[in-house]
């Protein structure tokens, strides 16, 4: 069965679908009669879900492709060195790319908005190299409906943000595009899928016995071997996405596509 386009036979593992189960989202009531008072809400939610699935199929090529939007949105460097940057901001009137690369000029790099609220700009390569230097600071500047005011924001799909607590707790977005010789390349083949999972939940930062925030490299060298020795075959890492409050154990995420800079560089992960 196609996991994306299940128009809903309402089947549940161990309870195969049959003709007696209605195709309107209320089939779950047969498994849990206590949901009967909410059947109108179930129908409404199911109908809305089907509408959006149809819309996504027609406009985005399916839910699976739509869920991989991170491969399109944000910064993408082409083989020739051109940079394509896309940001979804449906309510914004205009958007401009600003940063170290253009001396924070708020008007020089205006983006184009399509019918779905996605802003886009292409920065041509300069002498075969990307126009934005690696690890330089960058932001997106929006003109919003309220009095046409300006608002600067960290790009939502940015893959690297950093903090300088000596200056401010506010994060800086970084254009992360290291030279090929500095990028991590996988050296080993993917391990076979285990017949059963033994999951070890770990936190990189608190994996050290010392009173400090441990790094990705230290976790790899000191903690991974111990987890393997104990017989675990799956690791669930906590607090990997960048989060402003360290004591939240990663629950207060501020950049969903950026590996936490507290533990080291993205390629260390």
N, C-alpha and C positions, 0 to 999 in steps of 0.2 A: 504494500500500500504506500502511496506517495505521502510522506509525513507532512508535506507542506499543504497539499490541496485535499485534505480530508474534509469533504463537505459534510462530513459528519454523519457517520453511521452511529455515533455515540457509543461505540464499543469500548469496553474497558477490559484490561487484561484479566483473563479468567471468567469474563462474562461476555461471550460473543454477541455481536449485534444480531437482531432478528426483526421480523416485520412488525412485532408488537411494540417496538421502541420508536417513539415519535422522532421525526427528523427536524425538530425545532429547538433543541437545546434542553428539553425537559426530561430526556431519557434517564438522566442521573437520579431522578426522583424514585425510579424503581429500585435503585440501590440504597437510597436514603430518603424514606418517606417524610422525614422531618423538613425536607426542602420544599414540600408541596406549597406552603404559603407563599413561596417566592417564585412560583412558576412564571408569573408575568415578567418578573425581572430577568429570569433565565432566558425567556424567549427574546426579550429586548436585547440583552447582551449578546446572545448568539446571533441575532440578526445583524447587529452592528459589526460583529467580528467577521461575518461572512461578507458584508459589504466592503470592509477594509481589505480582506484577503483578495477579493475580486479586483479592487482598485489597484492594489500592489501588483497583482498579476499583470494587469493591463499596462501599468505605467513603469514598473520597475523590473519586470521579467520574472516575478515570483518572489516569495518570502525569503527563500534561501539566498538569492542574489541580493535582495534588499538588506538582509542581515549582515552582509559583508560590505556595507557602505564605507567602512573604514579603509577599504582598498582604493576608494575613489575620492572620498572627502579628505580634507587636510592637505598636506604637502606631498606631492609626488614628483620625483625627479626622473625625467626621461633619459634614455640612453645618450642623447645628444647634449645633455646638460640643461635643457629647458626645465623650468619649474612650473608646475601647474598646481595652483592652490584653489581649493573649493571650501566654502563654508555655508552651512544652512542657517539662514536667519530670516525667516519668512516675514516678520513684521518690520524689519529694518527697511528704511527708504533707500539708503546707499551704503556702500562699504568700501573701505580703502585699506590696503596692506601697508603697514608702517613698520619701521625697525631701524636697526643700526645700518642696514644696507642702503637706506635712502635718507639717512640723517633725521629720521622720524618726521619726514615731510607728510603731513596729513592729507595732502591733495594730489600728490604726483602719481599714485598707483591706484586708480579707481577700478573697482571690480564690476563685472556685468552680472545682472540678476536674471535668472530664467523664470519660467512660469510656476515652478515648484518652490521658489524662494531660495534657490541655491545661487550664491554669488561665486564668480569664477574669474581668475586672472592668470595669464601665462607670462612668465618672465623669461625672455629669451636668454640663452647662454651667452656669456661674454668670453670670447676667445676660447670657446669650448668648455668653459667652466660655469657652474651655477652662479647666478647673479647674487645670491644670498650666501655669505660666508658660513661655513660650518660652525655651529655652536654660538652664532650671534643671536642677539635678542630680537624678538619680533612680536607684533601684536596686530589685531585687526581693529580698525576704527569705524564705528557705525554712526550713521545719521539716523536718529530714531524719530518716530512721529511726534513725541512730546516736544513741542517748540523747536523741532528740528535740531535738538541738542546732539552733541557728540558723546559717544561712550566708547572707551577703549576696553577691549576684552582679550583674554588669552584664547587663541584658536581652540575650539572644542576638540579637534582631532589631533592636537599636538602630541608628539611622542616624547618630549623632554621638557620638563620645567624644573627650575632650581630656586632655592631660597638663599638669601644672604641676611641672616638674622642680625648682623651688625648694622644693617641699613634699614630693613623692614621685614615683617613677616609675609609680605605680599610675594607671590611667586612670579618669576620671570619665565616667559616662554622662550624656548631655544629652537632654532632650526637645526635639527640633528641630521647630518649627512656626512659622516666621517669618511675619510679615504678608504679605499678597498682594503688596504693593508692593515687598517685598524679595526675592521669589522670582524665580528666573530663568524666563523664558518663551521658548520657541523662536521665533525670528524668521524662520527660513529653512526651506524645504521639504527633505525628505529627498532626498539626492542619489541618482541612479539607480544600480542595482547594476552594478558594473564587469564586463566580460567576463572579466577575469582580475585577480587580486589581486597588488598589489605592496605588501608589508607592511613597515612601518617600526616597529621596536621602540624605544620611548622610555621614559625615566624622568623624571618631572616634576622631582623634587628635584635631580638632577644635570645638568639641562639648562642651567644657568647657568655661564658661564666664571668667575664669582666664587666665592670660597670660602664658600659658603652653601647653604642649602636653598632652591631656587627655588619659586615659587608657581604655582598654576594659571593665574593671570592673566598672569604673566610667560611661562609656556610658550605660552599662546595668542598673545601679542603677538610674542614673539621666535623661537620654535621652530617653531610650526605653519607659518608662511609658508615657511620654509626647506625643510621636509619636502614641502610642496606643490610648491615650485619644482623639487625633485629628481625629481618625477614619481611619487611614491608616492600610492596611493589608499586605503590601509588603515593605520590606526595601532593598534598593540598597546601599550597603556600598562602599564608595570610598576608594582608597589607602590602600587596605588590603594586596596585594602582596608586598613583600619587594622592596623598591625603594630607590636609593641613595640620590636623591635630594628631600627633604621634600616639598619644595615649588612647586614642579611639580604636587601636588595633586595625586600622584601615577601613573602618566603616564610614568615615566622613570623607568620601572621595571628592576631589576637586578636578582631577584630570584623568578620565577613564582610560585613555590610550597611552599614558606615560608611566613607565616603570619608575617606582619611587627613587628619587635621587639621593635619599638618605643612605642607601646601601651601596652606591657606586654608579657606574655608567650603565646605560641600557645594554651594551654588548657584554658586560660582565654577567648579566642575568642570562 
